[in-house]
Amino acid sequence: MNYPQAQTYLQELQFHKIKLGLDSMRSFLARVGHPEQQLRYVHVAGTNGKGSVSVTLLTLLASAGYRVGLYTSPHLSSVRERFRINDDFISREKFAELATRIKGVLGAEKITYFEFTTALALLWFAESGIDLVILETGMGGRLDATNVVVPLVSVITNVTMDHEAYLGTTVAAVAGEKAGIIKEAVPVVSGMAADEGLEVVQRTCRERNAPLYLYGRDFHSEQGKDRFWSWLPEDALLPAERLDALRCSMRGSYQLVNASLALAVLALLRPHGFLLSAEQIQKALASVRWPGRLEHICLQRHSRVVAEQVQATDGENVCYLLDGAHNPAGVESLVLTLRHDYEYKRLIVIWGAMLDKDLGKTLPLIGELAEVLLLTRPEGERAAEPEQLLAHLDGWMQGRCECIARVDQALVRAEVLAAAGDLIVVAGSLYLIGAVRKILLGELVT
């Protein structure tokens, strides 16, 4: 297969619905020589923040000269975004080559889209001679296709409600699924809140003799002046020293938690030979970029060329904030960040979401803050129609809304409405973020 043919083959696997379980992955990996056993891993699960922790850890290690693989999901506009070694995404040719190999091994057998991309990632990483793989779960953990590895460190960022149809209807049930990545004697880093979910993770760690390093107990962050902060280890068993004069490139107080988790993982990787100086850490943290997650962009109004060093919309430029917040906890964090870390006159929000999300909790949160709310529909069979979104808002909020089915037309409308000092926020679904970002900046992977 060439690359377009491989894309078509992969898209056809979308008809095979989500299937949690490890039998298909283990069977396939056995037939190709167990590439997963040839690599070292950090395995990352959690409701929110998985990608931020993962890309922060990648940036830190790559800055020190290590070759690190990163596998994340979903992608914004190109499936190749899911596969990365340091700053390099998988090439079209290599993607097609490995996809052809997988198809040949499977024969008439079918696996899911996510199983296919996970298998492709493991094959690519195994043949690439890398030092470490950062492997992000797709959903849950216990039965996730990535849960065929034994990592050096496991991470559970946090646990809140999402994907209830697959993971359970209580925080404890969801935590039980995510705790499934905890392996015997493998240390765990977590930013979980003190609730029933944490109790589940703590119990699982005890049962599996896995040391647990918890944000706020064993290490924490301390905010300083001018957006500088410090990272402080509290547990004597955590092999690290205090780090000062740190700065995150992304705003939002929760990004300090994500960065702190990455630094705790880095400390636990020290005995395995991964060593960074304080200066390397400071420089790398300030350079972390994670497209579509609190991504601030300013473009010239008519040409959509990037406008340098612009903070707010003016007569010549329009500013956007793209964030993939799609569940209640994610939207709460976005709203908190908008209230405390950004200045604007009016907030113009473009919102699109999947119908199976908790629209009754997410949409009103952002609706209260928005001066104008443009409801649209990203591609995907699960996407909600604008009128379905509108039904989840109170009457006074509905008066601020416009329903615009096409994403490109919603973006044009937002730009027409944006005056000096205004900010356009795009949120609700990563499918929407991907569509808008592609219009504004082109493909992330070329």
NORCOR-V208492 format. One record per residue. SS is DSSP state (H for helix, E for strand, L for the rest). D_CENTER is the distance of its C-alpha to the mean C-alpha in Angstrom with 2 decimals. Layout:
# NORCOR-V208492
<<SS	D_CENTER> <SS	D_CENTER>>
This chain:
# NORCOR-V208492
<<L	29.77> <L	28.80> <H	25.29> <H	25.98> <H	27.54> <H	24.64> <H	22.30> <H	24.86> <H	25.16> <H	21.44> <H	21.42> <H	24.40> <H	22.50> <H	20.61> <H	23.96> <L	23.47> <L	21.58> <L	18.96> <L	20.91> <L	19.79> <L	21.93> <L	22.49> <H	25.92> <H	25.02> <H	22.70> <H	25.35> <H	28.08> <H	26.54> <H	25.63> <H	29.19> <H	30.61> <L	28.94> <L	29.88> <L	26.97> <H	24.73> <H	22.29> <H	25.21> <H	25.56> <L	22.40> <L	21.07> <E	17.60> <E	15.14> <E	13.55> <E	10.42> <E	10.25> <L	9.79> <L	9.39> <L	7.06> <L	5.85> <H	5.08> <H	3.05> <H	5.75> <H	8.21> <H	8.03> <H	8.60> <H	11.03> <H	12.81> <H	13.14> <H	14.58> <H	16.89> <H	18.27> <H	18.67> <H	20.56> <L	23.03> <L	23.74> <L	21.94> <L	20.67> <E	17.22> <E	15.40> <E	11.64> <E	10.55> <L	7.12> <L	6.98> <L	7.76> <L	9.18> <L	10.52> <L	14.14> <L	15.01> <H	14.33> <H	15.11> <H	11.80> <H	10.61> <E	13.39> <E	14.04> <E	16.66> <L	16.56> <L	16.63> <E	17.92> <E	16.34> <L	18.43> <L	21.57> <H	22.87> <H	25.80> <H	24.04> <H	21.71> <H	24.93> <H	26.83> <H	24.51> <H	24.07> <H	27.87> <H	28.26> <H	26.05> <H	27.96> <H	31.21> <H	30.53> <H	29.50> <L	32.52> <L	32.89> <L	30.26> <L	27.06> <L	23.62> <L	20.47> <H	18.03> <H	15.35> <H	18.21> <H	19.34> <H	16.20> <H	15.88> <H	19.58> <H	19.38> <H	16.82> <H	19.11> <H	22.16> <H	20.98> <H	19.95> <H	23.22> <L	25.37> <L	23.81> <L	25.19> <L	22.15> <L	22.12> <E	18.90> <E	15.93> <E	12.50> <E	11.67> <E	8.60> <L	10.10> <L	9.87> <L	11.67> <L	13.67> <L	14.99> <L	18.78> <L	19.21> <L	15.98> <L	17.01> <L	15.39> <L	17.68> <L	20.55> <L	20.14> <L	21.60> <L	19.46> <L	20.83> <E	18.43> <E	16.26> <E	13.54> <E	13.00> <L	11.05> <L	12.66> <L	14.15> <L	14.81> <L	15.88> <L	13.90> <L	15.04> <H	18.47> <H	20.34> <H	18.98> <H	18.17> <L	20.99> <L	22.19> <L	22.29> <H	20.02> <H	22.16> <H	21.68> <H	17.87> <H	18.12> <H	20.60> <H	18.30> <H	15.56> <H	18.50> <H	19.48> <H	17.63> <L	20.08> <L	22.78> <L	26.31> <L	26.71> <L	23.18> <E	21.95> <E	19.04> <E	17.07> <E	15.83> <L	15.31> <L	16.64> <L	19.20> <L	22.79> <L	23.10> <H	23.98> <H	20.59> <H	21.21> <H	24.67> <H	23.43> <H	21.28> <H	24.24> <H	26.65> <H	24.73> <H	24.59> <H	28.33> <H	29.13> <L	27.44> <L	28.62> <L	25.11> <L	25.08> <E	22.58> <E	21.49> <E	20.41> <E	19.20> <L	22.19> <L	24.63> <L	24.38> <E	22.64> <E	21.68> <E	21.14> <E	23.94> <E	23.74> <L	26.52> <L	27.92> <L	26.55> <L	22.88> <L	23.72> <E	22.87> <E	23.78> <E	22.30> <E	24.88> <E	25.21> <L	27.58> <L	28.02> <L	30.70> <L	29.17> <L	26.00> <L	27.15> <L	26.20> <L	27.84> <L	27.02> <E	25.15> <E	26.19> <E	25.74> <E	21.95> <L	20.06> <L	16.40> <L	15.86> <L	13.45> <L	15.36> <L	15.01> <H	16.49> <H	13.44> <H	12.12> <H	15.28> <H	14.31> <H	11.05> <H	13.33> <H	16.05> <H	14.30> <H	13.73> <H	17.40> <H	18.59> <H	17.16> <H	18.88> <H	22.03> <H	22.06> <H	21.76> <H	24.92> <H	27.37> <H	25.88> <L	26.78> <L	23.70> <L	25.34> <L	24.33> <L	26.55> <H	25.84> <H	26.33> <H	23.77> <H	21.17> <H	22.16> <H	22.02> <H	18.70> <H	16.85> <L	18.34> <L	17.04> <L	13.25> <L	11.65> <L	8.17> <L	9.43> <L	8.97> <L	7.60> <L	11.06> <E	12.52> <E	16.28> <E	18.57> <E	22.35> <E	24.41> <E	28.13> <L	29.13> <L	31.11> <L	29.83> <L	26.05> <L	26.38> <E	24.11> <L	26.10> <L	26.05> <L	26.08> <L	26.15> <L	24.89> <L	25.89> <L	27.23> <L	30.86> <L	33.48> <L	32.16> <E	28.38> <E	25.63> <E	22.45> <E	19.13> <E	15.96> <E	12.98> <L	10.24> <L	8.15> <L	9.70> <L	11.27> <L	12.59> <H	15.29> <H	13.66> <H	10.92> <H	13.87> <H	16.09> <H	14.01> <H	14.01> <H	17.74> <H	18.51> <H	17.08> <H	19.10> <H	22.13> <H	22.17> <H	20.57> <L	21.61> <L	25.14> <L	26.12> <L	29.10> <L	27.57> <E	24.11> <E	23.82> <E	20.89> <E	19.92> <E	18.38> <L	17.72> <L	16.33> <E	16.78> <L	20.02> <L	18.88> <L	16.73> <L	18.61> <H	19.96> <H	22.77> <H	20.65> <H	17.90> <H	20.08> <H	22.94> <H	20.81> <H	20.01> <H	23.40> <L	25.30> <L	24.01> <L	24.36> <L	27.70> <E	26.96> <E	24.52> <E	24.24> <E	23.19> <L	22.28> <L	21.14> <L	18.43> <L	19.37> <L	19.02> <L	21.57> <L	19.73> <E	19.45> <L	21.68> <L	24.62> <H	25.04> <H	28.09> <H	26.23> <H	23.81> <H	26.91> <L	28.50> <L	26.02> <L	27.28> <L	30.54> <H	33.33> <H	33.07> <H	29.41> <H	30.36> <L	32.79> <L	30.05> <E	28.34> <E	28.84> <E	27.83> <L	27.09> <L	26.10> <L	25.05> <H	21.95> <H	23.92> <H	26.73> <H	24.60> <H	23.34> <H	26.99> <H	28.12> <H	25.71> <H	26.96> <H	30.53> <H	30.09> <L	28.41> <L	31.12> <L	31.38> <L	29.07> <L	26.76> <E	22.97> <E	21.20> <E	17.90> <E	15.89> <E	13.66> <L	13.63> <L	11.76> <H	9.42> <H	12.71> <H	14.50> <H	12.31> <H	12.82> <H	16.49> <H	17.15> <H	15.60> <H	17.68> <H	20.71> <H	20.37> <H	19.44> <L	19.85> <L	17.80> <L	15.18> <L	16.72> <L	20.50>>
